[in-house]
Amino acid sequence: MIEIKSKAVMVQLLKAVYDEKLIEILDWLYDLHPEFVFTCGFRAGDPGTHGTDPCRAVDLRSWVFNSPETIRAEINNTWLYDPDRLNKKVCKYHDTGSGDHFHIQVHYNTRRRL
C-alpha cells in the first residue's frame, strides 16, 4: 500500500516530473517491501535533489519498516549513486529535524550494481 503523509506532500508529488532512475528504484523497492509512506517529494526552490527538474529525490517514512538499517543497506548494496563519488549513497537514513526517514536520491550516473 502506498500512502502519502499529507495533502501538501501529495501536491509536491503531483507537481513534478520525477527522474526515471528514481522511479525505477522505487518500483524495485516496492516489489520487495510494498508499504510506503511518502513524506516529501519535489520542493520548488530547493537547491538539492528535491528541487531538480526532473526531481531526483523523495523521502519515505522509515518506521513503517521492521529494520530501517537493513532497508538502507539493501538499497545501497543494490544501487550505486555515482561511480565517481563512491561516498554518496542512493539511500540516506537520517534525521534532519523532523524525525528519522529515508532520503532516496539519484544522480545522472546512478545505476544498479552488478
N, C-alpha and C positions, 0 to 999 in steps of 0.2 A: 504494500500500500504506500502510496506517495501522499505526503501531507505537506502543507505549507504553513509556516508559523503564523502568518497574519495576512491581512488584506494588503498591507504595504509591501510585503515581500512578494505576494502574488503579482502586484503591479510591476515590481522590479523584474520578475521573471518573464513577464509578458512583453515588456518594453524593448527587449534587446534580442539581437541575434547572438547565438552562442557558438563558440568555436567548435568545429566538427570533432576535434580530438577530445574536447571536454565532454561532448555528448557521447562519444564512443566509450570513454571511461565510465561515465555514469550508467550507461547501458550495461556494460560489463559488470559493474558493481551491483546493480540492481538484480541481475541474474543470480548473483551469489547471495545477496542479502536484500531481499525485496521489502525493505521497510526504510523509507527515507522521510526525513522532515527537513525541508529546505528552510534555512533561516536567513539567507541572504543571496542575492543574485547580482544583477547589474546595478551599479551605483554611479549615476551621472556625476562627472567631475572628480571621481576617484582617480588618483594618479597611478594606482596599481592595477593589478589584473582584473579587479571588479569593474574598472572603468574603461576597459579597452573596447574597441569595435573591430571584430566581434568580441564579445565578452569572453574572458578566459578564466573565470573563476566563479565558484559558488561555495556557499557554506552549508554544511549539514549538521544537524544536531547529533552529537556523539553518544549521548547517554541512552539512546534507543538500542544501541548495540551492547551485547554482553561484555565484550572485551574491546574497547576502543583502540588500545595499543596494538592488538592483533590486526584489527581492520587497517590501521595506519600502515603497519608493516606489510600487510598483504598488498595494499595498493602500491606502495613504494618498491616492493620487490618485483612487481609485475610491470610497472610503468616507469620510464626514465624521463625526467623533466627536460633536461638538456645535456647531451653528451659533452658539451664544452664547459659545463658548470655542474659537476657532479655533487657539489654541496647543496644544490637546490633540489627540492623534492616536490612531487606531484601532490602529496598529501601532508599537510601540517595538522597536527593535533595540538591545539593550544588554546589559551585564554587571552583575548585582547581587551578584556574589561567587561565582557558580558557573559562569561562562562565558557567552559571548555566546549570546543566544537571542532569539526573537521573543516579545514580550508582546502578545497580541491582546486588546483590550478594547473594550467598547461602553458606551454611555450610553443613557438612555431616548430621547434625541433623535438617536441615530445613524441616518444614512440614506445611501443611495447617492447619489453626486454625479451631477448631470445631464450 
